[in-house]
Amino acid sequence: MGPASSEGVLEQVLAQRERLSLRMEGVKRVVAVVSGKGGVGKSTLVANLAAALADRGWRVGALDADLGGPTLAQMLGARGQTLHLKSDGVEPGVGAGGVKVMSLDLFLSSDDSPVEWRHPGGLADDAFVWQATMETSVVREMATDTMWGDLDLLLIDFPPGTERFATFNRLIPKMYGVAVTIPAEASYLVVKKSVRHAQASGARLLGLVENMAEYVCSTCETVGPLFADKPRGGSFAADLDLAFLGSIPFDPHLTSASNEGLPLVLTRPSSAAAVALMQAVEKMMRVLEDLGESE
């Protein structure tokens, strides 16, 4: 690639950054839900946090940055919607509670369509670096090209990976983070690495949520242990210098709620899991208020 081409690429990147900054002018707050560890329920948490805030009258958007396994459109009931291209960008889908949703899933032609990254050639070892670059570019484009309008809060569902928050933190302005773990030593280990990586990059983390902390019986609704490891989210958050936003028990009804595209906080608001999710929302809002980011 010659000098002229390099200058052209740089101009495109700078122009896109400027467009992204302009697009985000109407978005008051951006909160990314991160973990580093897969399988901790980030998407379910994002869907329920978004629906809970929308139910309170907030204007909320949800961006699915997990390109390999996009599920937010399903969980928020926006799957199958037709996206409309306007001169200024793409109108997002609309999910439960009026949440604006953007996910790569809305662009796939069928349920079994995989996300394929076509490497342009070169050494096989280059493919991983190239794919990571492409993923970052796609997330930036989705955030930039989506017509979010005026939002009180934009939630982002991040893919697994200890470096993800630090990477995307450079792309999207005004971004905070919420870390998610489950009560398992393997999760604590990976989440700790992710949080430390984010903190070292200067990221602003609002706190930690311990998901699947306990199990809610589907018939009697009593709460009991789910994992052999005992929940210790509060002490873990303290070790990481983070506010503890709460422990969320696993409720089997979460599965049916996700399948139906109606988050549990809307369908079973008095359930133990929904109450815990609402309490986590309250604590997150208080942290934002303390930081001067809430009205």
URKANOR-V538544 format. One record per backbone hydrogen bond with DSSP energy under -0.5 kcal/mol. NH is the residue of the N-H (numbers start at 1). CO is the residue of the C=O. Records with the same first field share a line. If there is no record, write none. Layout:
NH->CO + CO
This chain:
6->2
7->3
8->4
9->5
10->6
11->7
12->8
13->9
14->10
15->11
16->12
17->13
18->14
19->15
20->16
21->17
22->18
23->19
24->20
25->22
26->23
27->24
28->26 + 151
30->174
31->154
32->176
33->156
34->32 + 178
40->37
45->41
46->42
47->43
48->44
49->45
50->46
51->47
52->48
53->49
54->50
55->51
56->52 + 53
57->54
58->53
60->58
61->153
62->100
63->155
64->62 + 102
65->63 + 157
67->65
70->67
75->71
76->72
77->74
78->73
79->73
81->78
83->81
84->91
85->83
86->84 + 89
89->86
90->145
91->84
93->101
95->99
96->76
98->95
99->96
100->60
101->93
102->62
106->103
107->104
108->104 + 105
113->110
114->112
116->114
118->116
119->117
126->123
127->124
129->125
130->126
131->127
132->128
133->129
134->130
135->131
136->132
137->133
138->134
139->135
140->136
141->137
142->138
143->139
144->140
145->141
146->142
147->90
148->146
151->26 + 149
152->59
153->59
154->29
155->61 + 153
156->31
157->63
158->33 + 156
164->161
167->163
168->164
169->165
170->166 + 167
171->168
172->168
173->171
175->172
176->30
177->204
178->32
179->207
180->34
181->209
183->211
184->182
188->184
189->185
190->186
191->187
192->188
193->189
194->190
195->191
196->192
197->193
198->194
199->195
200->196
201->197
202->199
203->198
204->175
205->203
206->177
207->177
208->243
209->179
210->246
211->181 + 209
212->248
213->210 + 248
215->224
216->250
217->215 + 222
221->217
224->215
226->213
236->232
237->233
238->234
239->235
240->236
241->238
242->237
245->208 + 243
246->208
248->210
249->247
250->214
251->249
252->216
254->251
255->252
256->252
257->253
258->254
259->255
260->256
261->257 + 258
262->257
266->263
267->263
268->264
271->268
275->271
276->272
277->273
278->274
279->275
280->276
281->277
282->278
283->279
284->280
285->281
286->282
287->283
288->284
289->285
290->286
291->287
292->289
293->288
